[in-house]
Amino acid sequence: MREPKQTEGHMTRRDFVGYTAAMAGMPLVPRSVFDQQDIKPDSKFNGVQIGAITYSFRSMPSTADDILNYLVQCGISSIELMGEPAERFAGAPISDQPQWPRRGEEITAEQLAQFRAARQAQAEEIKEWRTSASMGQFEVLRKKYNEAGVNIHIVKFGDIGPNMSEDEVNYCFNVAKALGARGITTEISEEKAVFLGPLADEHKIMIGFHNHTQVNASSWEAPLSHGEYLGINLDIGHYVAGTNESPIPIIERYGDAGRILSLHIKDRKVNNGANMPFGEGDTPLGLILQLMKRNGYTFPADIELEYEIPEDSDAVTEVKRSVEYCRNALADTQ
């Protein structure tokens, strides 16, 4: 494993704030590039796979078919797909429930109790369904996405872990295989790592541990020690906001070791600051994309639309803007 380069891994806040401010001024690719319905999406730019996560479209109807439609509109050719729309497509008995508030939105004790009760009831129903579910419909879903030009590279099962039976965990790994996914993402936890490590190694499907602002540079050392197929789903925006540091040393250290499953790319301000449109925050997004191109990293960089959508816009429009930013950041002229 090589050490991070001094010029790439260690920079001042002024360095990466200045860089991303400059990137914000880059011209955007005309929207017409994505409006040609007879062309399949292709968001692999100079060897770097740009994708998206289901959460980016949370403000819109989000069935598996809806999400595929949005991806094609945005010109995106890979997805981290949440388990819920995939399971709905496969026939899971997923009922509507109170919507969880956005981060920072206040919720009453009664609303919280209703949400938790509905969530628990749904979890029990899903658990029973999973024990006898066929993989056939997941394979149909994979084919549908692939024929449209989209690869399901990751499936997110946030609940995967020691609270599940081994049969249910095996179901999650089998779903990932049926969808053609390389891995499963979930929240970082050493307890999960101890439980999932042997199962991930057995299935040869990677677990990517996702971070919010609670981590630092050493947070993954212990979890990753419990299995060869345990890795990182690094949220670079959360990392910058929580540490006031560049995530480039983390990417180089674990990317070179083959331990990064994917990145979540967003742009946040330091000091636990706000989510911003690409190029307007403090995350060194352009430098990270160029690093991926230069080092030949094959893990995807998945757009997570988390900033507030303008009133005259929608999620698809804003994700398109983010794709265009990435395309320009990865252009040969950069």
C-alpha positions in Angstrom: 0.0 0.0 0.0 1.6 3.3 -1.0 1.5 6.4 1.2 -0.7 9.3 0.2 1.1 11.9 -2.0 1.8 15.1 -0.1 0.4 17.2 -2.9 -2.8 15.3 -3.1 -3.5 14.2 0.5 -2.6 17.2 2.6 -4.0 20.5 1.7 -5.3 23.5 3.6 -8.9 24.5 3.9 -8.0 27.5 1.7 -6.6 25.1 -1.0 -9.7 23.0 -1.4 -12.2 25.8 -0.9 -10.4 27.8 -3.6 -10.3 24.9 -5.9 -14.0 24.0 -5.7 -14.9 27.7 -6.1 -13.0 27.6 -9.4 -14.7 24.4 -10.5 -18.1 26.0 -9.9 -17.4 28.3 -12.9 -17.0 25.6 -15.4 -19.5 25.6 -18.3 -22.3 23.0 -18.2 -22.9 20.4 -20.9 -26.1 21.2 -22.8 -29.2 19.4 -21.6 -29.8 18.1 -25.1 -27.0 15.6 -24.6 -29.3 13.7 -22.2 -32.6 14.2 -24.1 -31.9 11.8 -27.0 -34.2 8.9 -26.1 -32.6 6.5 -28.6 -29.2 6.6 -26.8 -28.6 4.5 -23.7 -27.1 6.4 -20.8 -23.4 6.4 -20.3 -21.9 8.2 -17.3 -18.5 6.7 -17.3 -16.3 9.7 -18.0 -12.6 9.1 -18.8 -12.7 5.8 -16.9 -14.5 7.1 -13.8 -18.0 5.7 -13.2 -20.5 8.3 -12.1 -23.7 6.9 -10.6 -26.5 7.9 -8.3 -28.2 6.6 -5.2 -32.0 6.1 -4.9 -32.1 8.7 -2.1 -31.4 11.4 -4.6 -34.9 11.0 -6.0 -36.7 10.8 -2.6 -38.8 13.9 -3.4 -40.4 12.1 -6.4 -42.3 8.8 -6.8 -39.7 6.1 -6.3 -40.8 2.7 -7.6 -38.0 0.7 -9.3 -39.5 1.7 -12.7 -39.7 5.4 -11.7 -36.0 5.4 -10.6 -34.9 3.7 -13.9 -36.8 6.4 -15.8 -35.0 9.2 -13.8 -31.6 7.6 -14.4 -32.1 7.4 -18.2 -33.3 11.1 -18.2 -30.1 12.0 -16.3 -27.8 10.0 -18.5 -26.7 7.9 -15.6 -25.6 4.3 -16.2 -25.2 2.9 -12.7 -27.2 3.0 -9.5 -26.9 2.2 -5.8 -30.4 0.9 -5.4 -32.2 0.8 -2.1 -33.7 -2.5 -1.1 -37.2 -1.2 -0.7 -38.0 -0.4 -4.4 -36.3 -3.7 -5.4 -38.3 -5.7 -3.0 -41.5 -3.9 -4.0 -40.8 -4.9 -7.6 -40.2 -8.5 -6.4 -43.6 -8.6 -4.7 -42.7 -7.8 -1.1 -45.7 -6.7 1.1 -44.4 -3.2 1.7 -47.2 -0.9 3.0 -47.2 2.9 3.1 -46.1 4.4 6.4 -45.6 7.8 7.9 -42.7 9.6 6.0 -39.6 10.1 8.0 -38.7 13.8 8.2 -35.7 15.2 6.4 -32.5 15.8 8.4 -33.0 18.8 10.7 -36.8 18.8 10.4 -38.6 18.7 13.8 -40.8 15.8 14.7 -43.3 15.4 17.6 -43.1 12.5 20.0 -46.4 11.2 18.7 -45.1 11.3 15.1 -41.9 9.5 16.1 -43.9 6.8 17.9 -46.2 6.3 14.9 -43.2 6.0 12.6 -41.4 3.5 14.8 -44.6 1.4 15.2 -45.2 1.3 11.5 -41.5 0.5 10.8 -41.6 -2.4 13.2 -44.8 -3.8 11.8 -43.3 -3.6 8.3 -40.1 -5.2 9.4 -41.9 -8.2 10.8 -43.9 -8.6 7.6 -40.9 -8.3 5.4 -38.9 -10.7 7.5 -41.5 -13.4 7.0 -41.7 -12.7 3.2 -37.9 -12.8 2.8 -37.7 -16.4 4.2 -39.5 -17.8 1.1 -38.9 -15.1 -1.6 -37.7 -16.3 -5.0 -34.8 -14.5 -6.7 -36.6 -14.7 -10.1 -38.2 -11.2 -10.0 -34.9 -9.7 -8.9 -33.3 -11.2 -12.0 -36.1 -9.7 -14.1 -35.4 -6.3 -12.5 -31.7 -6.7 -13.3 -32.5 -7.5 -16.9 -34.9 -4.5 -17.2 -32.2 -2.1 -15.9 -29.4 -3.6 -17.9 -31.4 -3.5 -21.2 -32.0 0.2 -20.5 -28.3 0.7 -20.1 -28.1 0.9 -16.3 -26.1 -1.4 -14.0 -27.2 -2.0 -10.4 -23.7 -2.0 -8.9 -24.9 -1.8 -5.2 -28.0 -2.6 -3.2 -28.6 -0.9 0.1 -29.9 -2.9 3.0 -29.5 -0.6 5.9 -30.9 -3.1 8.3 -28.5 -5.9 7.5 -26.7 -7.1 10.6 -26.9 -9.0 13.9 -30.6 -8.2 14.4 -31.3 -10.5 11.4 -31.3 -14.2 11.3 -28.5 -15.8 9.3 -31.2 -16.9 6.7 -32.3 -13.4 6.3 -28.8 -12.1 5.9 -28.1 -14.8 3.3 -31.3 -13.6 1.5 -29.7 -10.1 1.3 -26.5 -11.5 -0.3 -28.6 -13.6 -2.7 -30.6 -10.5 -3.8 -27.3 -8.6 -4.4 -26.1 -11.5 -6.7 -29.5 -11.7 -8.5 -29.3 -7.9 -9.2 -25.7 -8.2 -10.4 -24.5 -6.0 -7.6 -20.9 -6.1 -6.4 -21.8 -5.2 -2.8 -24.3 -4.1 -0.1 -24.1 -0.8 1.8 -25.1 -0.2 5.4 -24.2 2.1 8.3 -20.7 1.7 9.8 -20.6 -0.5 12.9 -18.0 -2.8 14.3 -20.7 -5.0 15.7 -22.1 -5.4 12.2 -18.6 -6.1 10.9 -18.0 -8.9 13.4 -21.3 -10.5 12.4 -21.1 -9.9 8.6 -17.4 -10.4 8.0 -17.5 -14.3 7.6 -20.8 -14.2 5.6 -19.4 -11.6 3.2 -16.3 -13.6 2.7 -18.4 -16.7 2.1 -20.6 -15.0 -0.5 -17.8 -12.9 -2.0 -20.1 -9.9 -1.9 -18.6 -6.8 -0.4 -20.2 -4.9 2.5 -19.6 -1.1 2.3 -19.8 0.7 5.6 -21.3 4.2 5.2 -20.4 7.2 7.3 -22.1 10.4 8.4 -20.1 13.1 10.3 -19.2 10.8 13.2 -16.0 9.3 11.7 -12.4 10.3 11.5 -9.4 8.9 9.6 -9.0 5.9 11.8 -12.7 4.9 12.1 -12.6 2.1 9.5 -9.5 0.3 10.9 -11.4 -1.9 13.4 -14.4 -2.7 11.3 -12.4 -3.7 8.2 -10.2 -6.1 10.3 -13.1 -8.6 10.5 -13.2 -9.7 6.9 -11.6 -9.5 3.5 -14.9 -8.5 1.9 -15.6 -5.6 4.3 -15.1 -2.2 2.8 -16.1 1.5 2.7 -18.9 3.4 1.2 -17.3 6.8 1.8 -19.5 9.9 2.0 -17.0 12.6 1.1 -19.3 15.5 1.9 -20.2 14.2 5.4 -16.5 13.5 6.0 -15.5 17.1 5.1 -18.3 18.5 7.2 -17.5 16.4 10.3 -13.7 16.6 10.2 -12.8 19.8 8.3 -10.3 17.6 6.5 -9.8 16.4 3.0 -10.9 12.8 2.4 -8.2 12.3 -0.2 -5.8 10.5 2.1 -8.7 8.0 3.0 -9.4 7.4 -0.6 -5.8 6.8 -1.5 -5.2 4.5 1.5 -8.2 2.3 1.1 -8.7 2.7 -2.6 -5.2 1.4 -3.3 -6.0 -1.5 -1.0 -9.2 -2.4 -2.8 -11.4 -1.6 0.2 -13.6 1.1 -1.2 -16.9 -0.1 -2.5 -18.1 3.3 -3.6 -18.2 7.0 -2.8 -21.2 9.1 -2.1 -20.4 12.5 -3.7 -21.9 15.7 -2.5 -20.6 19.1 -1.6 -20.9 20.3 2.0 -19.5 23.2 4.0 -17.0 22.5 6.8 -17.9 22.8 10.5 -21.0 20.6 9.9 -22.1 23.0 7.4 -24.9 22.9 4.8 -25.2 20.7 1.7 -24.6 22.8 -1.4 -24.8 22.4 -5.2 -21.7 20.9 -6.6 -18.9 23.4 -6.6 -20.4 25.7 -4.0 -19.3 23.9 -0.8 -15.9 23.0 0.7 -15.6 19.4 -0.5 -12.7 19.0 -2.9 -14.9 17.2 -5.3 -13.1 18.1 -8.5 -9.7 17.0 -7.1 -11.3 13.7 -5.9 -12.7 13.0 -9.4 -9.4 13.8 -11.0 -7.6 11.5 -8.5 -10.0 8.7 -9.4 -9.1 9.2 -13.1 -5.4 9.5 -12.5 -5.2 6.4 -10.3 -7.6 4.3 -12.4 -10.0 3.6 -9.5 -12.9 1.5 -10.7 -15.3 2.0 -7.8 -18.2 4.3 -8.6 -18.7 7.8 -7.4 -22.5 8.0 -6.7 -24.3 11.4 -6.7 -26.3 12.0 -3.6 -28.6 15.0 -4.0 -29.1 16.3 -0.5 -29.1 20.1 -0.9 -32.4 21.9 -0.9 -34.0 21.7 -4.4 -35.0 25.2 -5.7 -38.8 25.8 -6.0 -38.6 26.0 -9.8 -36.7 22.8 -10.2 -36.9 19.1 -9.3 -34.6 16.2 -8.4 -34.0 15.1 -12.0 -33.0 18.6 -13.1 -30.6 18.9 -10.1 -29.1 15.5 -10.6 -28.5 16.4 -14.3 -26.6 19.5 -13.1 -24.4 17.3 -10.9 -23.7 14.8 -13.7 -22.6 17.7 -15.9 -20.3 19.0 -13.2 -18.7 15.6 -12.9 -18.3 15.3 -16.7 -16.6 18.7 -16.9 -14.4 17.9 -13.9 -13.2 14.7 -15.6 -12.7 16.2 -19.1 -9.2 15.8 -20.7 -8.6 19.6 -20.4 -8.7 19.4 -16.5 
